[in-house]
Amino acid sequence: MQAKKNIPLVVLVVACLWTGVCGAEPLYPAALMNWMVEGTFHVLIVDKSQQRLGVWQIKDGEPLLLESYRCSTGENEGDKWVRGDMRTPEGVYFFCSVIDGRALPSKYGFWAFTTDYPNFVDRRRGKNGDGIWLHGRDKPLAEKPDSNGCVALENQDLAKVSRFVRLQSTPLIVVNQLVMAPRTTIIHQERQLRSFIESWRKSWESKDLDEYMAHYSPNFQSAWLDHKGWKEKKRKLNSRYSKIKVKLGNIYLYRQDGIITSIFTQSYSSDGFRSTGIKVLYIVPTGDRFSIYTEDYHQPVDDPFPVAPLLARIGVDAPTVASSEKSDFRIRLVSTDEPLQDQQGELETPRPSAPSRGVVLDRIAGKNVKDFAVPETETNARVGGPGCVPRLMVQRESSAPIAETANITMAKRVIVNEGPTEPIAQLHTEGTISAGLTAATRGPVAVVSKPETKWSESKAAGDGSSSARLQQNENVVQEFLNKWKSAWEQKNLDRYMKMYHPEFEQTGMDYAGLLKSKKSFFRKYKTIRVEIDRVEIRKENGRTHVKFVQTFQGDSYRDKGWKNMVLADDKDKKLRIVSEGWTALSESASDSGSKTSN
């Protein structure tokens, strides 16, 4: 109780308009809608107008403000929309990983929690930027907000707040000004929402397609599927399975800016198939009811509380984690729900939580922090031009030795036609509504290759005919890429699509889907420029695999990343693209961190 007396009074905006009267009923944060959930958990709420971060404990449904700390948000007022606008985004976000401060510049303090901004709703709204963290400071906070977009705390306060943070389940709710409402009002809407979600679950189990789809907004989008595509997917699966069973764990509800974020564990089973993971439904009010605006399904973290060793290092005792807290969000994901392909290596790849949940950098085996010229961190970036539904890309940045990175720039074109290969990432099609959340799973995106002269010496020495054939193959592929690039830049849809195989397929998108997507994509830009660099070619199982760095410029939008293509001969013996994917390279600009530094 004494601690509560020291908590500064936060300016409250009372939401009495919801019911018309408030009476003497106590007021609670309108963002917290968990009165029907048993147990104890915590929520962090940032009030930008007051520059305060509050730790709220929810025990058997009732919120209680445990602690409140002064914080610093973006130096510019308002919600974040674009990279570099120096604003802190407003919404419901979840913590993804912890970065040890020893692997970061000193201005980040003890350590930093990464968040999932921009989440799917943000990207659908056209927001971009990345690197929004909750981190410490190596000096006292300034009088005015001065971060680049992060939420910054003084080190001793960050350590106290960290005791309550669980990756993937503890939300960071950022509001311009805290809204309070009567308990009865919140519970009334909470009941409606829980009834809505249960109705959604039952209609899924009963395979009542029309009833199930009635729960979705006409503007629904998930990964690469819109409302029509989602309905068609479910129709096929309903016809495949004789029975479907869906079980949900505790459902946690958080409301901000007219959108309810619902997160829970989901266990799905059907004829011979099971999967378990974390489902997130983004729900919007539509008239007198609700509808699902978008949804996500991903794998849980390995360790929901990885900050424990960091707390121990500075002498802070980590809290005891209740058994219920350990189990609720610690589930190993088998696969994404309802694969559409047979189990012959064609199952949908599980979508990793983004960006890389549960990473603690000081656990890197055999590495001292001082060895890292650049910290190995995970960042996310917006992909796709204006009007597209962007996807969250996840990539690992690593401080490769200078000698190795120098080889990358030397290797303009490298042909490798034998030996094992190692994929750089699970890729998706750039510029299209594609595979949703993907991740670079095998280390740095940039793969070191030997210069062409060394390849020639080791692979083709003494074999003039083999060398000539390989050189001819390289020339054919290079000519193909030039034509593909030209058709793209000239927005010649007919010529562009003729370079794709009729049986093209990439993570759920076929040739028809690609055609529809590119029609829309070409209309969005007046001018398109594409640059191709570091082309690498290899032959495998009769197909040509091509990888290169692609720089795309569309009007004022620009991105850069690795493009992967698989080419095969069509009936006319000409090369056609069978599949392709794209993953972003790290960008020099970032919204992480604070403006002030040593």
Secondary structure, 3 states (H helix, E strand, C coil): CHHHHCCCCCCCEECHHHCCCCCCCCEEECCECCCCCCCEEEEEEEECCCCEEEEEEEECCEEEEEEEEECECECCCCCCCCCCCCCCCCEEEEEEEEEEHHHCCHHHCCEEEEECCCCHHHHHCCCCCCCCEEECCCCCCCCCCCECCCEECCHHHHHHHHCCCCCCCCEEEEECCCEEEEHHHHHHHHHHHHHHHHHHHHHHHCCCHHHHHCCECCCCEECCEEHHHHHHHHHHHHHHCCCEEEEECCCEEEEECCEEEEEEEEEEEECCEEEEEEEEEEEEEECCEEEEEEEEEECCCCCCCCCHHHHHHCCCCCCCCCHHHHHHCCCCCCCCCCCCCCCCCCCCCCCCCCCCCCCEHHHCCCCCHHHCCCCCCEEEEEECCCCCCCEEEEEECCCCCHHHHHHHHHCCEEECCCCCCCCCCCCECCCCCCCCCEECCCCCCCCCCCCHHHHHHHHCCCCHHHHHHHHHHHHHHHHHHHHHHHHHHCCCHHHHHCCECCCCEECCEEHHHHHHHHHHHHHHCCCEEEEEEEEEEEEECCEEEEEEEEEEEECCEEEEEEEEEEEEECCCCCEEEEEEEEEECCCCCCCCCECCCC
